[in-house]
Amino acid sequence: MDITAQSIEGGFADPVFNAQTVFRAVMDAMARPGSVQPLPAFARPPVPLSATAGAIALALCDNDTPLWLDQALQASTAVRSWLGFHTGAPLANTPADAHFALIAAPAEMMALDGFSQGTQDYPDRSTTLILHASDLVSGTPLLLEGPGIETSATIAPAQMPRHFVEQWKQNIKRFPRGVDIILATSGGIACLPRTTRIKTMEA
């Protein structure tokens, strides 16, 4: 299959319904941090972009939302062409310019404060990070507390950055500024909005 065919194929079969379903799953996951919202494989993007992360990008990104790709995704002409064709989103020049960031290798991700933090007046201008996660059970267990969580919740996303919890504590301190995170697995998504407090289970 040539690059042109790869760029055109693999998008939403039913763009309106599929986009609405993905958007609702993201909103539900943001409202209930740590909950896992199932998400069918609506998209078939080129590797190494995952089906779930690709579907989220199709639902959330457009020509007004600069998109940052990590090194693994940036290196793929097929991925860049597919995202450009299906979303129209321009590629951000730097992480700090991005409205959304697609991260295929979270363990190698740059620090959270390198992405757009928004401003006090416009905190919604921060970057939302969409992270590939092979699963939400085999990594370091994270205890979540805060808005949308009745008492506490626990998830254990695989392949997270080494100092993620420490970085997240700094992210919390910047509120209302700060980044939000969407964890994309093969079976569904979970979200970590900037209002969520995170600590390791050993703490």
C-alpha positions as CSV (number, residue, x, y, z in Angstrom):
1,M,0.0,0.0,0.0
2,D,1.4,3.4,-1.0
3,I,1.5,6.4,1.2
4,T,-1.4,8.1,-0.6
5,A,-3.7,5.1,0.0
6,Q,-2.6,4.9,3.7
7,S,-3.4,8.6,4.1
8,I,-6.9,8.2,2.8
9,E,-8.0,4.9,4.3
10,G,-8.6,3.9,7.9
11,G,-10.7,6.9,8.9
12,F,-14.1,6.9,10.5
13,A,-16.7,4.8,8.6
14,D,-19.5,7.0,10.1
15,P,-17.8,10.3,10.8
16,V,-20.6,12.0,12.8
17,F,-21.6,9.0,14.9
18,N,-18.0,7.8,15.5
19,A,-16.8,11.2,16.4
20,Q,-19.7,11.7,18.8
21,T,-19.1,8.3,20.5
22,V,-15.3,9.0,21.0
23,F,-16.0,12.6,22.2
24,R,-18.6,11.3,24.8
25,A,-16.1,8.6,26.0
26,V,-13.4,11.2,26.5
27,M,-15.8,13.5,28.4
28,D,-17.0,10.7,30.6
29,A,-13.4,9.7,31.3
30,M,-12.5,13.2,32.2
31,A,-15.5,13.6,34.5
32,R,-14.6,10.4,36.3
33,P,-10.8,10.2,36.5
34,G,-9.5,6.7,36.7
35,S,-12.6,5.1,35.2
36,V,-12.0,3.1,32.0
37,Q,-14.4,4.0,29.2
38,P,-14.6,1.3,26.5
39,L,-14.0,2.5,22.9
40,P,-14.4,0.4,19.8
41,A,-11.7,0.5,17.1
42,F,-13.3,3.1,14.9
43,A,-10.1,4.0,13.2
44,R,-7.2,2.2,11.5
45,P,-4.3,4.6,11.4
46,P,-0.8,3.6,10.1
47,V,1.5,2.2,12.7
48,P,2.9,3.2,15.1
49,L,-0.2,5.3,15.8
50,S,-2.6,3.1,17.8
51,A,-6.2,2.7,16.7
52,T,-7.5,4.3,19.9
53,A,-5.2,7.3,19.9
54,G,-6.0,7.7,16.2
55,A,-9.7,7.8,16.9
56,I,-9.3,10.3,19.6
57,A,-7.3,12.5,17.3
58,L,-10.0,12.3,14.6
59,A,-12.7,13.3,17.1
60,L,-10.8,16.2,18.8
61,C,-8.4,17.7,16.3
62,D,-9.1,20.1,13.5
63,N,-7.4,22.8,11.5
64,D,-7.5,25.1,14.6
65,T,-5.7,22.7,16.9
66,P,-1.9,22.4,16.4
67,L,-0.8,18.9,17.0
68,W,2.6,17.7,18.4
69,L,3.9,14.2,17.5
70,D,6.6,12.5,19.5
71,Q,9.7,11.2,17.8
72,A,8.3,7.8,16.9
73,L,5.2,9.3,15.3
74,Q,7.0,12.3,13.7
75,A,9.3,9.8,11.9
76,S,6.4,8.2,10.1
77,T,5.4,10.0,6.9
78,A,2.3,7.8,6.7
79,V,1.2,8.9,10.2
80,R,1.7,12.5,9.4
81,S,-0.1,12.2,6.1
82,W,-3.0,10.3,7.7
83,L,-3.5,12.8,10.4
84,G,-3.3,15.7,8.0
85,F,-5.8,14.2,5.6
86,H,-8.4,13.2,8.2
87,T,-8.1,16.1,10.7
88,G,-6.5,19.0,8.9
89,A,-4.6,19.7,12.1
90,P,-1.3,21.6,11.5
91,L,1.8,20.2,13.1
92,A,3.0,22.3,16.0
93,N,6.5,23.8,15.7
94,T,7.2,23.1,19.4
95,P,5.4,21.2,22.3
96,A,4.6,24.5,23.8
97,D,2.6,25.5,20.7
98,A,0.4,22.3,20.7
99,H,-3.2,22.0,21.7
100,F,-2.9,18.2,21.5
101,A,0.1,15.9,21.7
102,L,0.2,12.3,20.5
103,I,2.8,10.3,22.4
104,A,3.6,6.7,21.2
105,A,6.4,6.2,23.7
106,P,5.4,7.8,27.1
107,A,8.4,6.3,28.9
108,E,10.6,8.6,26.8
109,M,8.3,11.6,26.9
110,M,9.7,15.1,27.6
111,A,8.7,16.7,30.9
112,L,5.1,17.9,31.3
113,D,6.1,21.5,31.8
114,G,7.5,21.6,28.3
115,F,4.0,21.5,26.8
116,S,1.7,24.5,26.8
117,Q,0.4,25.2,30.3
118,G,-2.3,27.7,29.2
119,T,-2.6,31.0,31.0
120,Q,-4.4,32.2,34.1
121,D,-7.0,33.9,31.8
122,Y,-7.1,31.1,29.3
123,P,-6.2,27.8,31.0
124,D,-8.0,25.9,28.3
125,R,-5.2,26.7,25.9
126,S,-2.9,24.1,27.5
127,T,-1.9,20.9,25.8
128,T,-3.9,17.7,26.2
129,L,-1.6,14.7,26.0
130,I,-2.8,11.6,24.3
131,L,-0.6,8.7,25.5
132,H,-0.3,5.2,24.1
133,A,-0.7,2.8,27.0
134,S,-0.4,-0.9,26.4
135,D,-2.6,-1.5,29.4
136,L,-3.8,0.2,32.7
137,V,-2.9,-2.6,35.1
138,S,0.8,-3.6,34.7
139,G,2.5,-0.4,35.6
140,T,3.1,1.3,39.0
141,P,-0.2,1.6,40.8
142,L,-1.4,5.2,41.1
143,L,-3.9,6.3,43.7
144,L,-6.2,9.0,42.4
145,E,-8.2,11.5,44.4
146,G,-10.1,14.7,43.6
147,P,-13.1,16.0,41.7
148,G,-15.2,13.3,40.0
149,I,-13.8,10.5,42.3
150,E,-16.1,9.5,45.2
151,T,-13.2,8.4,47.5
152,S,-10.3,7.2,45.5
153,A,-9.5,5.3,42.3
154,T,-6.5,3.2,41.3
155,I,-5.0,2.7,37.9
156,A,-1.6,1.3,36.9
157,P,-0.8,2.5,33.3
158,A,2.2,0.8,31.7
159,Q,5.3,2.5,30.4
160,M,4.8,5.9,32.1
161,P,7.7,8.4,32.5
162,R,10.0,7.5,35.4
163,H,9.3,10.6,37.4
164,F,5.7,11.0,36.4
165,V,4.2,11.4,39.9
166,E,6.6,14.1,40.8
167,Q,6.0,15.9,37.6
168,W,2.2,15.6,38.2
169,K,2.5,17.2,41.6
170,Q,4.1,20.2,40.0
171,N,1.3,20.2,37.3
172,I,-1.3,20.4,40.1
173,K,0.4,23.4,41.7
174,R,0.0,25.3,38.4
175,F,-3.8,25.0,38.5
176,P,-5.9,26.4,36.8
177,R,-3.0,26.1,34.3
178,G,-1.5,22.7,33.5
179,V,-1.9,19.8,31.1
180,D,-4.5,17.0,31.0
181,I,-3.8,13.5,29.9
182,I,-5.8,10.9,28.0
183,L,-4.5,7.3,28.3
184,A,-5.3,5.3,25.2
185,T,-5.3,1.5,25.3
186,S,-6.5,-1.0,22.8
187,G,-9.8,-1.5,24.7
188,G,-10.6,1.9,26.0
189,I,-9.5,5.1,27.6
190,A,-8.9,6.7,31.0
191,C,-8.2,10.3,31.8
192,L,-6.1,12.3,34.2
193,P,-7.4,15.9,34.3
194,R,-5.3,18.5,35.9
195,T,-7.5,18.6,39.0
196,T,-6.7,15.0,39.9
197,R,-4.3,14.3,42.8
198,I,-1.9,11.4,42.2
199,K,0.4,9.5,44.4
200,T,2.0,6.1,44.3
201,M,0.4,3.4,46.4
202,E,3.6,3.1,48.5
203,A,3.4,6.7,49.5
